[in-house]
Amino acid sequence: MKTALITGASQGIGKETARAFARAGYALCLQYHTHEREAQALCEELREDGCPCLCLPADVRREEDVTALVQAAEREFSHVDVLVNNAGIAQQKLFTDLTLQDWNDLFSVDVTGVFLCCRAVLPGMIRRQSGAIINISSMWGQVGASCEVAYSAAKAAVIGLTKALAKEEGPSHIRVNCIAPGVIDTPMNGFLSPETMEELREETPLMRIGTPADVAEAAVFLASDAASFITGQVLGVNGGMVI
């Protein structure tokens, strides 16, 4: 049985990604940071459905936490076949109001967290000459968003990391890809008013807001043998908002 490690698995995209990988027959290691109750409830739900599931707290900004997380997953399941780097934070602010602390806080989760998790799983993947890494970026990492400069820059960095790492790890038969979601109905977008969400829906060619399941199914595809010749790519799951 293959094992997937999913960060930020307690809510939104991470939660649905866990469910999708469970349906696909994976054992799961789910990371959470602050939403323990939601994460534990999800893990129990998946276990009841027959999925081997480990649920662990970790701060992806901390090297020692990430190392311990991956070691625990490897002890429980012997290996990690798939890493989904989903943990992330967002912030809306005028650029002129951004503080250095704002910038560093966002980059420490959205970029450093991805770096640390990739680095922690790679030794095992290299030994086995097999593995798939899926990084969750954003369409704003491709085109930028007003009042979200730090977030856009961080998600652009994730895209650059993905492409470079795909080239470096390709000879070890490790695929590294990126998903760039559009507007998705998640708690992270809960600050948007109904009017704003309706405007965004109307701007989307497919005329709907995305769901966490849309992103989750894309992640399962990129991890699957059906995507065995796909690496270093950015898969837009945005309803046509960015083409």
N, C-alpha and C positions, 0 to 999 in steps of 0.2 A: 504494500500500500504506500502510495506517495504521501508526502507531508508538505503542507503549506503553512508558512509563518506569515501572519497578517497583522500589521501594526494598525493602531487606531481602530480596533475591531468592535468597539462597544456601541457605536452609533452609525447612522447614515450609510455611506458607501462601504465602510469597513464591515459593518454588520451584515449587509446584504452580500458582500463578497464572501464572508465566512459561510453563509447559507449556501451560496452557489457552489463553492468548492466542496462543501459537505455533500451536496447532491451529486457532484461529479466523482465522489468516492475517495476523497482525500481525508487523511487524518489532519487535525488542525492544532496549531499553537497560536493562540490569540493574545495579543498584547493590548493592554489598556494602561492609561495613566491615572485619570481622576474618576472615571465613571465605573467604579467597581461593581455596583449592583447590577447595572445593565449588562456588563461583560459577563458576570457570573451567571445571570439569567440566560443569556444567549448560549453559553457553554453547556448549561444544563439542558436546554432545549435541544441542542445538537446531539448530546449524549443520548437523550431519550429516543432520538431518531436513529441511533446506532453508529454515530460518528465518534471515533476516538478524539477527544478534545482536551487540550491543556490550556488553562487561562491564567496569565501571569501579569502582574504589574511591572512596569518599567518606564523609566523616563528616557526617551530616545535621544535626549541631549547629553546623556551621561554615558561615557564609554563603558564604565563598569556595569551599569544596568544592562546595556545592550549585550555585552559579553555574557553576562549571567543568563539573560533571556535565551540566547542561542544555545548556550551549553545545556540549559534545562530542556530545550526542545530536542537536542541531539541525544541527551540521556533517555528521554521518554520514548522517542521514535527512531533513534539511531542515526537519523539524517534529516536534513531539510532540502526538499527538492525544489520548492518554489518559495520565493520571498515576494510579498506584496507590500511595498512601502506606501502605506496610505495615511499614516499619522501626519497631521498638519494643522496649522492654525492660519487664520486670515485676519486682516484688519483693514478697515476703511478710514482713510485720513488724508487730508491735504498734504502734499509733499512738504510744504513749508511748516506744517505742524508736526512732522515726524521727528521723534527724538532718536538719538543714537541707541538708546535702550530699546525703543520700539523695533528698530531695524535689527539689532542683534537678537532680540527675543524671537522674531519671526524666522530669521535665518538659522538660528540654532535648532529649531524644530524642523522646518521645511527643507533645509539643505543639509545641515550637519547630521540630523537624524537619519536621513537617507544614506549619507556617506558611512556612518557608523554601522548601520544595519547591513549594508552591502559588504562592507569589509569583514564583518563578523561571520557571515554565512559563506563567503567565498572559499576559504580554505577547504571546507568539506566538499563543496561543489567541485573544486579543482581536483581533489583527490579522486572523486568519483567520475570526473570528466563528464559531468552532466548537471544541468540546473537551469532554472528560469527565474529572472528577476523582473518584476513589473513595478515601475515607479508611477505613482499618481501625481501628475502635474496639473495643468489647467490650461484652458484656451487663452487665459490672460498671460501665460508664459510664452505664448506664440505671438500675440498681437498687442499686449499691454492693456491696462485699464486705468482710466483716470481715477484718482483718489485711492488707487491700490498699487502704488509704485513699488513698495517693498515686497508685497505679495507677488506682483508680476515678475519682479527681478528674481525672487527666490524660485518661482516655478520655471522661469527660463533657465536658471542654473540647473534645475533637475533635468531638464531636457538635454542640456549640454553634457551633464554627467552621464546620462543614459547613453548618448551616442558614443562618447569616448570609451566608456566601460564596455560597450558592446564590441568595439574594435579590439580592445585589449583581451577580453575573455573569450572571443569567438574561437580561437585555436583550442581552447579547453572545452569546447562544445557547450558553453554556457551562453544562453540568449538573454539579452537585456533590452527590454522595450518599455515604452512609456504610454500612458493613457492621458489625454488632455480633455477632461470633461468640460462641457459647457455649463449652462445654468441647471443645477440639479436640486431637486426638492429635498434638502437636508437641513439638520439643525444649524449647520454653519451659515446657511443663507436665511436663517430665521429672522434676522434683523431687517430683511427687505419687506416693505409694505405690500399688501395685496395689489395695490395699484402698480407698483414697480414690477412685481412678478407678472402681471398681465401685460405690461409694456414689453417685457422681455419675451414673453410667449409670442406676442405679435411680431417681434423682430426675428423669431426663429423660423426658418423656412418650413420645418415640419409642424409648426404651429402647436407645439406643446412644450412644457417644461420636462426636463429629463428626470428619470427616477434613479435611485441608487442601484436598482436591479439592472438598468441599462449598462452602467459601468461595470458592475459585477460580472455580467455575462461576457463582456469584452475581456476582462481579466482572465476568466477561465479559458477563453479561446486562446489568448496569448500564451498561456501556460501549457496548452495541449499540444499533442503531436500534429494537429492540423496546422499549427503555426511553426513547425519545425525548421522552416527556411526563412523565418522572419526574425530579424534582430536589428537593433538600433533605430527602430521606427517609433513615430509618434502617432498613435491612433486617436483621432478626434471623435469623441462621443458627445456631440454638441447640437444635433438636430439640423446641421447645416449653417449654424451661426457663424462659423469660421470655415471658409472653403479655400 
